[in-house]
Amino acid sequence: MAAASARPVVACVGAGRMGRGIAHAFAYAGYVVRLIDAKPREPQAFAEMADAARAEIRGSLAMVAGLGGFDAGAIEPIMARISIVPLDEAETALADARFVFEAVPETDAAKRAGLELIDRLASADAIVASTTSTYLSTQLAAWSGRPGRFLNAHWLNPAFIVPLVEVSPTGETDPAVVTELNALFEAIGKVPVVCKASPGYIVPRIQALAMNEAARLVEEGVASAEDIDKAVKYGFGFRFAVLGLLEFIDWGGGDILYHASRYMTDAMGDRRFAAPAIVEANMAEGRNGLRDGVGFYDYAAMDVPAYRQERMAEFLGMLTRSGLHRPPAQPAEEKGAA
């Protein structure tokens, strides 16, 4: 199968929800994509699956176009870049693929079979990335057969919308592989971040704590589900769409977090609110953030007033886009006096 453009060919073994989202993202960005069915099927069953996959991808493209994301006239050219391939044609589909994503079900048997297939049929220099949300790259690397060219790439659903991809190499992964895969993601408008093989990666680990705490607030009768979600959207989410969590610690002061955490720990009688040792150590060393010139970030060479103004401009922009920004009020008595 010859590539239709100078861009490298992208293949994905597994034609389920994640595979379809990946196909959407790469085909939209102009790449030839081979979506390979990981299951052996009779021709009729494969045709039904392929039709359903095409309909789902076309539907997601139409949705984005309908929301003003792009001209709907581009949908069919995008779809033409996607081939859906039965398992018995995987060898041809994988032969010239530079990047191969594994997106099979989250079971040992499926992962072993999918990675063995890729190792057997893909070129020796292909970069192989699992998209698992549960397994660690260190476990899968041994099953991949090519640990030096293997890593994990955890996309967040919906894959064609959410920019973040958590890239998790192992100690055996060639650093050049990480660099090349990150460059591929950046080329299609994604934002890759690199993390060690650790349960929950970054976002799932943080959001598990936040979601469980929100559920506890409902359980304890602190507030209604509606008001908790409103608080998250217009308070928590609003702030952290502009400031990262660690940046926010520095913004307010690590010592503030330490004392607030100690209060919550005592008030709730639960160590889950305690600050980690790094926060206390930073405080002891005078590394509380912006006002000290150093915290989790180093602000020594930064124009801090300009930085603050830039972030405040982002907040104001979000407020305006949300429809909540209002002009100054002019009470009726002031209007009469004018």
C-alpha positions as CSV (number, residue, x, y, z in Angstrom):
1,M,0.0,0.0,0.0
2,A,1.7,3.2,-1.1
3,A,1.3,6.4,0.9
4,A,-0.8,9.1,-0.7
5,S,1.4,11.9,0.8
6,A,4.9,12.6,2.1
7,R,3.6,12.2,5.6
8,P,4.4,8.9,7.3
9,V,1.8,6.2,7.3
10,V,0.0,5.6,10.6
11,A,-1.6,2.3,11.5
12,C,-3.8,1.3,14.4
13,V,-4.4,-2.3,15.4
14,G,-7.9,-2.3,17.0
15,A,-10.9,-0.7,15.4
16,G,-12.9,0.1,18.4
17,R,-13.7,3.5,20.0
18,M,-10.1,4.5,20.6
19,G,-8.9,3.3,17.2
20,R,-11.7,5.3,15.5
21,G,-10.8,8.4,17.4
22,I,-7.1,8.1,16.5
23,A,-8.1,7.5,12.8
24,H,-10.2,10.7,12.9
25,A,-7.3,12.7,14.4
26,F,-4.6,11.6,12.0
27,A,-6.8,11.6,8.8
28,Y,-8.0,15.1,9.7
29,A,-4.4,16.2,9.9
30,G,-3.7,14.8,6.4
31,Y,-2.2,11.4,7.3
32,V,-2.9,8.1,5.6
33,V,-4.4,5.8,8.3
34,R,-4.9,2.0,8.3
35,L,-7.4,0.9,10.9
36,I,-6.8,-2.8,11.3
37,D,-9.4,-5.1,12.8
38,A,-7.8,-7.1,15.6
39,K,-10.5,-9.8,15.5
40,P,-10.8,-12.6,13.0
41,R,-14.3,-12.2,11.4
42,E,-16.2,-13.7,8.5
43,P,-16.5,-11.3,5.5
44,Q,-20.0,-10.3,6.3
45,A,-19.3,-9.6,10.0
46,F,-16.2,-7.6,9.0
47,A,-18.2,-5.5,6.5
48,E,-20.7,-4.7,9.2
49,M,-18.0,-3.7,11.6
50,A,-16.2,-1.6,9.0
51,D,-19.5,0.2,8.0
52,A,-20.1,1.0,11.6
53,A,-16.6,2.3,12.1
54,R,-16.9,4.5,9.0
55,A,-20.3,5.8,10.1
56,E,-18.9,6.6,13.6
57,I,-15.9,8.5,12.2
58,R,-17.9,10.3,9.6
59,G,-20.4,11.2,12.3
60,S,-17.8,12.7,14.6
61,L,-16.3,14.7,11.7
62,A,-19.8,16.0,10.9
63,M,-20.4,16.9,14.5
64,V,-17.2,19.0,14.6
65,A,-18.0,20.6,11.2
66,G,-21.5,21.3,12.4
67,L,-20.1,23.2,15.4
68,G,-18.1,25.4,13.0
69,G,-14.8,23.5,13.4
70,F,-14.2,23.2,9.7
71,D,-15.9,23.2,6.3
72,A,-18.1,20.0,5.9
73,G,-16.9,19.7,2.4
74,A,-13.6,18.3,3.7
75,I,-15.3,15.3,5.3
76,E,-15.1,12.9,2.4
77,P,-11.5,13.7,1.5
78,I,-10.7,13.0,5.2
79,M,-12.6,9.8,5.1
80,A,-10.7,8.8,1.9
81,R,-7.5,8.7,3.9
82,I,-8.8,6.0,6.2
83,S,-8.6,2.3,5.2
84,I,-10.3,-0.3,7.4
85,V,-8.5,-3.5,7.0
86,P,-9.4,-7.1,8.0
87,L,-7.0,-9.1,10.2
88,D,-5.9,-11.3,7.3
89,E,-4.6,-8.3,5.4
90,A,-2.7,-6.9,8.4
91,E,0.7,-7.8,7.0
92,T,0.3,-5.6,3.9
93,A,-1.3,-2.8,6.0
94,L,1.6,-2.7,8.5
95,A,4.5,-3.2,6.1
96,D,5.2,0.5,5.5
97,A,3.7,2.0,8.6
98,R,6.1,4.3,10.5
99,F,3.8,4.6,13.6
100,V,1.7,1.7,14.8
101,F,-0.8,2.2,17.7
102,E,-2.1,-0.8,19.6
103,A,-5.8,-0.2,20.7
104,V,-7.1,-3.6,21.5
105,P,-9.2,-4.5,24.6
106,E,-7.7,-4.2,28.1
107,T,-7.0,-7.9,28.7
108,D,-3.7,-9.8,28.9
109,A,-4.7,-12.1,26.1
110,A,-5.7,-9.2,23.8
111,K,-2.7,-7.1,24.6
112,R,-0.3,-10.1,24.1
113,A,-1.9,-11.0,20.8
114,G,-2.1,-7.5,19.5
115,L,1.5,-6.7,20.3
116,E,2.8,-10.0,19.0
117,L,1.0,-9.3,15.7
118,I,2.6,-5.9,15.4
119,D,6.0,-7.1,16.2
120,R,5.8,-9.9,13.7
121,L,4.4,-7.8,10.8
122,A,5.5,-4.2,11.2
123,S,8.9,-3.0,10.0
124,A,11.8,-3.3,12.4
125,D,12.2,0.5,12.7
126,A,8.4,1.2,13.2
127,I,7.5,3.0,16.4
128,V,5.0,1.0,18.4
129,A,2.7,2.7,21.0
130,S,0.1,1.1,23.1
131,T,-2.9,3.3,24.0
132,T,-3.7,1.5,27.2
133,S,-5.3,3.4,30.0
134,T,-4.6,0.7,32.6
135,Y,-1.5,-1.3,31.9
136,L,2.0,0.1,32.5
137,S,4.4,0.5,29.6
138,T,7.0,-1.5,31.6
139,Q,4.7,-4.5,31.6
140,L,3.7,-4.2,27.9
141,A,7.3,-3.6,26.7
142,A,8.3,-7.2,27.3
143,W,5.3,-8.3,25.3
144,S,6.1,-6.0,22.4
145,G,9.2,-7.8,21.3
146,R,10.9,-4.5,20.6
147,P,11.3,-2.7,23.9
148,G,13.7,-0.1,22.5
149,R,11.0,1.2,20.0
150,F,8.0,0.7,22.3
151,L,6.2,3.1,24.7
152,N,2.7,4.0,25.8
153,A,0.6,6.9,24.4
154,H,-2.5,7.4,26.6
155,W,-5.0,9.5,24.7
156,L,-7.9,11.1,26.5
157,N,-11.4,10.6,25.1
158,P,-12.7,11.9,22.9
159,A,-9.4,11.4,21.2
160,F,-10.2,13.6,18.3
161,I,-11.0,16.6,20.5
162,V,-8.9,16.5,23.7
163,P,-5.4,17.8,23.0
164,L,-3.4,16.0,25.7
165,V,-1.6,12.7,25.1
166,E,0.3,11.2,28.1
167,V,3.5,9.6,26.7
168,S,5.0,6.9,28.9
169,P,8.4,5.4,27.9
170,T,10.3,2.8,29.8
171,G,14.0,2.7,30.8
172,E,14.6,0.7,27.6
173,T,12.8,3.1,25.2
174,D,15.2,4.8,22.8
175,P,15.0,8.6,23.6
176,A,14.9,9.3,19.9
177,V,11.6,7.3,19.7
178,V,10.1,9.6,22.4
179,T,11.2,12.7,20.5
180,E,9.8,11.4,17.1
181,L,6.5,10.4,18.6
182,N,6.1,13.7,20.4
183,A,6.9,15.5,17.2
184,L,4.2,13.5,15.4
185,F,1.6,14.5,18.1
186,E,2.6,18.1,17.9
187,A,2.2,18.0,14.1
188,I,-1.4,17.1,14.4
189,G,-2.2,19.7,17.1
190,K,-1.8,17.4,20.2
191,V,0.0,18.3,23.4
192,P,2.2,15.4,24.5
193,V,3.5,15.2,28.1
194,V,6.1,12.6,29.2
195,C,5.6,10.6,32.4
196,K,7.1,7.6,34.0
197,A,5.3,4.3,34.1
198,S,3.1,4.9,37.1
199,P,-0.4,3.7,37.9
200,G,-2.9,6.3,36.7
201,Y,-0.4,8.3,34.7
202,I,-1.0,12.0,35.4
203,V,-4.6,13.0,34.6
204,P,-6.4,9.8,35.7
205,R,-4.5,9.9,39.0
206,I,-5.5,13.5,39.7
207,Q,-9.1,13.2,38.5
208,A,-9.7,10.0,40.4
209,L,-9.1,11.9,43.7
210,A,-11.2,14.9,42.6
211,M,-14.1,12.7,41.3
212,N,-14.2,10.6,44.5
213,E,-14.2,13.8,46.6
214,A,-17.1,15.2,44.6
215,A,-19.0,12.0,45.2
216,R,-18.3,12.2,48.9
217,L,-19.7,15.7,49.0
218,V,-23.0,14.4,47.7
219,E,-22.8,11.4,50.1
220,E,-22.3,13.7,53.0
221,G,-25.1,16.0,52.0
222,V,-22.8,19.0,51.7
223,A,-24.4,20.2,48.5
224,S,-26.5,19.0,45.6
225,A,-24.8,17.3,42.6
226,E,-25.9,20.3,40.5
227,D,-24.2,22.9,42.8
228,I,-21.1,20.8,43.2
229,D,-20.7,20.6,39.4
230,K,-21.4,24.3,39.1
231,A,-18.7,25.0,41.7
232,V,-16.3,22.8,39.7
233,K,-17.1,24.4,36.3
234,Y,-17.0,28.0,37.5
235,G,-14.4,27.8,40.2
236,F,-12.1,24.8,40.1
237,G,-12.2,24.3,36.3
238,F,-12.2,28.0,35.6
239,R,-8.9,28.5,37.5
240,F,-7.2,25.4,36.3
241,A,-7.9,26.0,32.7
242,V,-5.5,28.9,33.0
243,L,-3.1,27.9,35.8
244,G,-1.7,24.4,36.2
245,L,-2.1,22.9,39.7
246,L,1.5,23.3,40.6
247,E,1.5,26.8,39.1
248,F,-1.5,27.6,41.2
249,I,0.4,26.5,44.4
250,D,3.2,28.9,43.5
251,W,0.6,31.6,42.7
252,G,-1.0,31.5,46.1
253,G,2.0,30.2,48.1
254,G,3.0,26.7,49.1
255,D,2.8,27.7,52.8
256,I,-0.9,28.6,52.3
257,L,-1.5,25.1,50.9
258,Y,0.4,23.5,53.8
259,H,-1.7,25.3,56.5
260,A,-5.0,24.8,54.6
261,S,-4.1,21.1,54.3
262,R,-3.3,20.8,58.0
263,Y,-6.7,22.5,58.9
264,M,-8.6,20.1,56.6
265,T,-6.8,17.1,58.0
266,D,-7.7,18.1,61.6
267,A,-11.2,19.2,60.7
268,M,-12.1,16.1,58.7
269,G,-10.0,13.7,60.9
270,D,-8.6,12.2,57.7
271,R,-5.0,12.0,56.5
272,R,-6.1,12.1,52.8
273,F,-6.0,15.9,53.1
274,A,-2.5,16.1,54.4
275,A,0.1,17.9,52.3
276,P,2.9,15.8,50.9
277,A,6.4,16.1,52.2
278,I,7.6,18.2,49.2
279,V,5.2,21.0,50.2
280,E,6.5,21.1,53.7
281,A,10.1,20.9,52.5
282,N,9.6,23.8,50.1
283,M,8.1,25.9,52.8
284,A,11.0,25.2,55.2
285,E,13.5,26.2,52.4
286,G,11.7,29.4,51.6
287,R,10.4,28.1,48.2
288,N,6.8,29.2,48.5
289,G,6.3,30.4,45.0
290,L,6.0,33.8,43.3
291,R,6.7,35.9,46.3
292,D,9.9,34.0,47.1
293,G,10.9,33.9,43.4
294,V,11.0,30.1,43.5
295,G,8.6,27.3,44.2
296,F,7.8,24.4,41.9
297,Y,8.9,26.8,39.2
298,D,11.8,29.3,39.2
299,Y,10.7,32.9,38.7
300,A,14.1,34.5,39.1
301,A,14.5,35.5,35.5
302,M,10.8,36.2,34.9
303,D,9.0,39.5,34.6
304,V,6.5,38.6,37.3
305,P,4.1,41.6,36.9
306,A,3.9,40.9,33.2
307,Y,3.3,37.2,33.9
308,R,0.5,38.0,36.4
309,Q,-1.1,40.4,33.9
310,E,-0.9,37.7,31.1
311,R,-2.7,35.2,33.3
312,M,-5.3,37.7,34.4
313,A,-6.0,38.5,30.7
314,E,-6.6,34.8,30.1
315,F,-9.0,34.7,33.0
316,L,-10.9,37.7,31.7
317,G,-11.0,36.1,28.2
318,M,-12.6,33.0,29.7
319,L,-15.1,35.1,31.7
320,T,-16.0,36.9,28.5
321,R,-16.4,33.7,26.5
322,S,-18.6,32.2,29.2
323,G,-21.0,35.2,28.9
324,L,-20.4,36.1,32.6
325,H,-18.4,39.3,32.0
326,R,-20.5,42.4,32.7
327,P,-19.8,46.1,32.1
328,P,-19.7,48.3,35.2
329,A,-23.1,48.8,36.8
330,Q,-24.7,52.3,36.7
331,P,-27.5,52.4,39.3
332,A,-30.6,54.3,38.4
333,E,-29.9,57.1,40.9
334,E,-26.5,57.7,39.3
335,K,-28.1,57.8,35.8
336,G,-30.5,60.5,37.0
337,A,-27.6,62.5,38.5
338,A,-25.6,62.4,35.2
